[in-house]
Amino acid sequence: MTEIEKMIQEEVHTLYWDYDVNCARTTLITLGKLFHKEIKEQTVNAAIGLHGGGGYRAQCGIVEGSLMFIALMGKEEYKKSDTEITGFCFDFAEMFERKFKSLRCYNLRPNGFQNDDPPHLCEELTKKGIQCAYAYCSAIFHRNDEIAGMSENGE
């Protein structure tokens, strides 16, 4: 396991179990820490309802948090145009769907949704999704630090 993978494992577990943070915010916060990018409280708050569309089981919060991070990094750190950022987001969503077979929370969540589901059922998926997002962001923003052994899709 690489240092990045270890950091992802620990951060996701802590945010889920110690702070009960949703998948979108966990993704956004974790990517921020991995890239040493401050994520302002207002931005984190904007992701409160982005876990499957506020629990509606729509677009996956891991995807939504990743897209928010791509836009933040693209605009604030790398001065990319809106068109370039939109293209990055499209490509990430397409890659995520290829790897995980869906963008929908309803389809991605282990065993779907049951009334007696334990909390944080998507913890392992979140870790894998953030690994993918980290590798993707490292590639598009030409950062090669510590991604050895991890391909574009996080493997």
MIPA-30335 format. One line per field, with one value per residue (C-alpha): x negated, y, z negated; residue number from 1; residue in one letter. Coordinates in nm, 4 decimals, padded with zeros to 6 digits, always signed. Layout:
<sites>
east	(X	...)
north	(Y	...)
up	(Z	...)
pos	(NUM	...)
code	(A	...)
</sites>
This chain:
<sites>
east	(+00.0000	-00.1413	-00.1567	+00.1245	+00.3456	+00.2742	+00.3638	+00.6891	+00.7778	+00.7220	+00.8892	+01.2039	+01.2397	+01.1935	+01.4340	+01.7005	+01.6810	+01.5571	+01.7404	+02.0245	+01.9360	+02.1056	+01.9260	+01.9206	+01.7671	+01.5313	+01.4076	+01.3645	+01.1865	+00.9604	+00.8548	+00.7847	+00.5520	+00.3777	+00.3091	+00.2418	+00.5348	+00.7373	+01.1076	+01.3003	+01.5887	+01.8411	+01.7350	+01.7522	+02.0972	+02.2101	+02.1551	+02.3788	+02.6652	+02.4562	+02.4631	+02.6689	+02.8740	+02.9519	+03.0153	+03.2401	+03.0008	+02.9073	+02.5514	+02.2854	+02.1418	+01.7915	+01.8279	+01.9793	+01.7041	+01.4413	+01.5970	+01.6065	+01.2394	+01.1408	+01.3142	+01.1534	+00.8028	+00.8469	+00.9686	+00.7836	+00.4488	+00.4000	+00.6038	+00.7818	+01.0739	+01.4317	+01.4280	+01.1132	+01.2574	+01.5829	+01.3830	+01.1862	+01.5113	+01.6643	+01.3567	+01.3486	+01.7173	+01.6671	+01.3637	+01.5455	+01.8443	+01.6168	+01.4383	+01.7343	+02.0112	+02.2342	+02.2465	+02.5625	+02.5513	+02.8429	+02.6414	+02.3042	+02.4015	+02.3360	+02.6684	+02.8623	+03.0613	+03.2288	+03.4039	+03.1631	+02.8401	+02.5452	+02.3872	+02.1159	+02.1817	+01.9844	+01.6600	+01.4586	+01.6074	+01.5225	+01.1606	+01.1343	+01.3140	+01.0819	+00.7798	+00.9139	+00.9790	+00.6318	+00.4646	+00.6814	+00.6126	+00.2422	+00.2418	+00.4401	+00.2571	-00.0786	-00.1657	-00.3837	-00.4633	-00.3783	-00.1586	-00.4054	-00.2279	+00.1133	+00.2638	+00.5216	+00.7997	+00.6393	+00.4885)
north	(+00.0000	+00.3414	+00.6374	+00.8036	+00.4960	+00.4778	+00.8458	+00.7903	+00.4855	+00.6716	+00.9973	+00.8329	+00.6127	+00.9077	+01.1368	+00.8665	+00.7159	+01.0005	+01.2906	+01.1240	+01.3220	+01.2228	+01.0820	+01.4062	+01.6101	+01.3259	+01.3156	+01.6928	+01.7188	+01.4200	+01.5393	+01.8815	+01.7268	+01.5095	+01.8107	+02.0531	+02.2633	+02.4470	+02.3799	+02.6670	+02.5932	+02.7494	+02.5059	+02.2062	+02.3220	+02.3388	+01.9613	+01.8770	+01.7547	+01.5967	+01.2381	+01.0818	+01.3977	+01.4477	+01.0777	+01.0568	+00.7894	+00.9916	+01.0861	+00.9397	+01.1822	+01.0502	+01.1728	+01.5032	+01.5718	+01.4841	+01.7170	+02.0004	+01.9435	+01.9311	+02.2655	+02.4243	+02.3090	+02.3871	+02.7411	+02.8495	+02.6724	+02.6186	+02.9072	+02.6770	+02.8069	+02.7043	+02.5062	+02.3169	+02.2409	+02.1194	+01.8862	+01.7535	+01.6891	+01.5100	+01.2922	+01.2092	+01.1133	+00.8961	+00.7252	+00.6718	+00.5184	+00.2863	+00.1683	+00.1403	+00.0707	+00.3607	+00.7185	+00.6577	+00.6056	+00.3639	+00.1320	+00.1698	+00.1202	-00.2352	-00.4235	-00.1121	+00.0484	-00.1326	+00.0148	-00.1645	-00.0680	-00.0047	+00.3414	+00.4211	+00.1240	+00.2930	+00.3289	+00.0928	+00.2387	+00.5877	+00.4886	+00.3429	+00.6405	+00.8885	+00.6895	+00.7243	+01.0958	+01.1485	+00.9698	+01.1556	+01.4976	+01.4197	+01.3389	+01.6392	+01.8843	+01.7195	+01.6270	+01.3211	+01.3213	+00.9985	+00.8447	+00.5704	+00.2402	+00.3964	+00.4166	+00.6694	+00.4548	+00.4275	+00.0785)
up	(+00.0000	+00.0960	-00.1435	+00.0531	+00.0242	-00.3486	-00.3919	-00.2010	-00.4109	-00.7366	-00.6353	-00.4982	-00.8044	-01.0412	-00.8572	-00.8337	-01.1810	-01.4011	-01.2329	-01.0361	-00.7222	-00.3957	-00.0912	+00.1107	-00.1705	-00.2632	+00.0963	+00.1169	-00.2201	-00.1555	+00.1896	+00.0395	-00.2177	+00.0400	+00.2628	-00.0254	+00.0963	-00.1663	-00.1194	-00.2701	-00.5071	-00.2690	+00.0043	-00.2290	-00.3408	+00.0227	+00.0401	-00.2572	-00.0386	+00.2339	+00.1117	+00.3885	+00.4353	+00.0661	+00.0188	+00.3250	+00.4555	+00.7645	+00.8684	+00.6396	+00.3845	+00.4494	+00.8070	+00.6981	+00.4437	+00.7038	+00.9613	+00.7092	+00.6322	+00.9997	+01.0537	+00.7464	+00.8360	+01.2034	+01.1452	+00.8319	+00.8582	+01.2308	+01.3807	+01.6264	+01.8311	+01.7596	+02.0844	+01.9830	+01.6391	+01.7908	+02.0149	+01.7171	+01.5294	+01.8288	+01.8674	+01.4966	+01.4934	+01.8004	+01.6439	+01.3131	+01.4909	+01.6907	+01.3772	+01.1396	+01.3978	+01.2903	+01.1632	+00.9611	+00.5876	+00.6159	+00.8430	+00.6734	+00.3126	+00.1916	+00.1782	+00.2810	+00.0012	-00.2870	-00.5908	-00.8246	-00.6449	-00.8732	-00.8537	-00.6009	-00.3790	-00.0983	-00.2925	-00.0714	+00.2478	+00.1211	+00.0664	+00.4168	+00.5705	+00.4004	+00.5193	+00.8738	+00.8280	+00.6825	+00.9738	+01.2256	+01.0724	+01.0493	+01.4206	+01.5441	+01.3228	+01.4069	+01.0515	+01.0301	+00.6605	+00.4834	+00.7532	+00.8344	+00.8573	+00.9150	+01.2640	+01.3859	+01.2424	+00.9009	+00.9258)
pos	(1	2	3	4	5	6	7	8	9	10	11	12	13	14	15	16	17	18	19	20	21	22	23	24	25	26	27	28	29	30	31	32	33	34	35	36	37	38	39	40	41	42	43	44	45	46	47	48	49	50	51	52	53	54	55	56	57	58	59	60	61	62	63	64	65	66	67	68	69	70	71	72	73	74	75	76	77	78	79	80	81	82	83	84	85	86	87	88	89	90	91	92	93	94	95	96	97	98	99	100	101	102	103	104	105	106	107	108	109	110	111	112	113	114	115	116	117	118	119	120	121	122	123	124	125	126	127	128	129	130	131	132	133	134	135	136	137	138	139	140	141	142	143	144	145	146	147	148	149	150	151	152	153	154	155)
code	(M	T	E	I	E	K	M	I	Q	E	E	V	H	T	L	Y	W	D	Y	D	V	N	C	A	R	T	T	L	I	T	L	G	K	L	F	H	K	E	I	K	E	Q	T	V	N	A	A	I	G	L	H	G	G	G	G	Y	R	A	Q	C	G	I	V	E	G	S	L	M	F	I	A	L	M	G	K	E	E	Y	K	K	S	D	T	E	I	T	G	F	C	F	D	F	A	E	M	F	E	R	K	F	K	S	L	R	C	Y	N	L	R	P	N	G	F	Q	N	D	D	P	P	H	L	C	E	E	L	T	K	K	G	I	Q	C	A	Y	A	Y	C	S	A	I	F	H	R	N	D	E	I	A	G	M	S	E	N	G	E)
</sites>
